[in-house]
Every structure is written in C-alpha cells, then in structure tokens.
Amino acid sequence: MNGNAELLNFVFQNSQMGIITIKQLLDIVTDNNFKSLIKSQLNEYEEINKNAKQMLSEHGYDEKGINALEKVRTYLMINFQTLGDKTPSHIYEMLIIGSNMGVINAVKNLKKYANADGDIINLMERLLRFEENNIQELKAYL
C-alpha cells in the first residue's frame, strides 16, 4: 500500500473509531449539554469519515476499516471503563485520552507521509485540528 492509501486509511479508521465510541457513549451519557457536544463531534467524525471514504474510492484504494475484533474490544473497554464510573468527568477524561491518542498518531502520520497528495494532507490536518479542538472543549467540562 502506498503512503496516500495508508494516510487516507488512517483518517478513515480514526474517524470510524470516533463514530463508534460516541454512538456508544450517547446511550450512557445523561447530561443534555454534554450529549449536545458529543453529537456535534459525532457529526464532524461522520463528515471526515465520509470524505476519507470518498477520497479512497476516487484514488482507487481499498478502504481498511476497523476490524470486528477491534470494534468488540472498543465496545467492551467502554463498557468496562464506565461500569463503575459513569460520571461526566470520567467520560470527559476518556474522550480526552482518545483524542490525545488521535493527535499523537495524526502528527506521526503527517510526518511519515509528508509527501502525500495535498488533498489527503489537508484532510489529515482537518482531523488533527478537530481532535485538538475536542480536547480543548472537553477540558472545560473537567
């Protein structure tokens, strides 16, 4: 797989993970203001995911989504982490950690694939800015 395909698939998988996580948390979260915030984040993850999928197709690349095992692992981890603590601050912390991981991996991938096509770099940078913004928004709730 070439760098363009790998970078696009990273964006696709990262946004897919955000979608899966937030959809699961929407069933757990009870605070309406927080629900509204993560619904807006869900919308942006879905938009980025749609763009990545479209770009993968346009460039003739296969999309490599998150495999079933990873989806189950994520589902179980969220359930486990919220089993004893469903407080909003704990959920904010979980999301901040996830977005921090997204930022770290985005920066690494931007450096690794610095020669990728400009439109692909722009989408990756959009995801990076979005993850950074998520962290700032969530810190206000801690």
LINBELKA-V271673 format. One record per backbone hydrogen bond with DSSP energy under -1.0 kcal/mol. NH is the residue of the N-H (numbers start at 1). CO is the residue of the C=O. E is the energy in kcal/mol with one decimal. If there is no record, write none. Layout:
nh & co & e
NH & CO & E
NH & CO & E
This chain:
nh & co & e
6 & 2 & -2.5
7 & 3 & -2.7
8 & 4 & -2.5
9 & 5 & -2.5
10 & 6 & -2.0
11 & 7 & -2.2
12 & 8 & -2.7
13 & 9 & -2.8
14 & 10 & -3.0
15 & 11 & -2.4
16 & 12 & -2.0
17 & 13 & -2.4
18 & 14 & -1.9
19 & 15 & -2.2
20 & 16 & -2.5
21 & 17 & -2.6
22 & 18 & -2.5
23 & 19 & -2.4
24 & 20 & -1.8
25 & 21 & -2.4
26 & 22 & -2.2
28 & 25 & -1.3
29 & 25 & -3.1
35 & 31 & -2.5
36 & 32 & -2.2
37 & 33 & -1.9
38 & 34 & -2.7
39 & 35 & -2.0
40 & 36 & -1.7
41 & 37 & -1.9
42 & 38 & -2.5
43 & 39 & -2.1
44 & 40 & -1.7
45 & 41 & -2.7
46 & 42 & -2.6
47 & 43 & -2.0
48 & 44 & -2.7
49 & 45 & -2.7
50 & 46 & -2.4
51 & 47 & -2.3
52 & 48 & -2.7
53 & 49 & -2.5
54 & 50 & -2.4
55 & 51 & -2.6
56 & 52 & -2.6
57 & 53 & -2.1
58 & 54 & -2.7
59 & 55 & -2.1
60 & 57 & -1.2
61 & 56 & -3.1
71 & 67 & -2.0
72 & 68 & -2.4
73 & 69 & -2.6
74 & 70 & -2.5
75 & 71 & -2.4
76 & 72 & -2.8
77 & 73 & -2.4
78 & 74 & -2.5
79 & 75 & -2.3
80 & 76 & -2.8
81 & 77 & -2.9
82 & 78 & -1.7
91 & 87 & -2.0
92 & 88 & -2.9
93 & 89 & -2.2
94 & 90 & -2.2
95 & 91 & -2.3
96 & 92 & -2.6
97 & 93 & -2.5
98 & 94 & -2.1
99 & 95 & -2.7
100 & 96 & -2.7
101 & 97 & -2.2
102 & 98 & -2.0
103 & 99 & -2.5
104 & 100 & -2.6
105 & 101 & -2.6
106 & 102 & -2.2
107 & 103 & -2.7
108 & 104 & -2.3
109 & 105 & -2.5
110 & 106 & -2.6
111 & 107 & -2.0
112 & 108 & -2.7
113 & 109 & -2.6
114 & 111 & -1.1
116 & 113 & -2.2
121 & 117 & -2.4
122 & 118 & -2.6
123 & 119 & -1.6
124 & 120 & -2.2
125 & 121 & -2.8
126 & 122 & -2.0
127 & 123 & -2.2
128 & 124 & -2.4
129 & 125 & -2.7
130 & 126 & -2.3
131 & 127 & -2.6
132 & 128 & -2.5
133 & 129 & -2.5
134 & 130 & -2.5
135 & 131 & -1.9
136 & 132 & -1.8
137 & 133 & -2.7
138 & 134 & -2.7
139 & 135 & -2.3
141 & 138 & -1.4
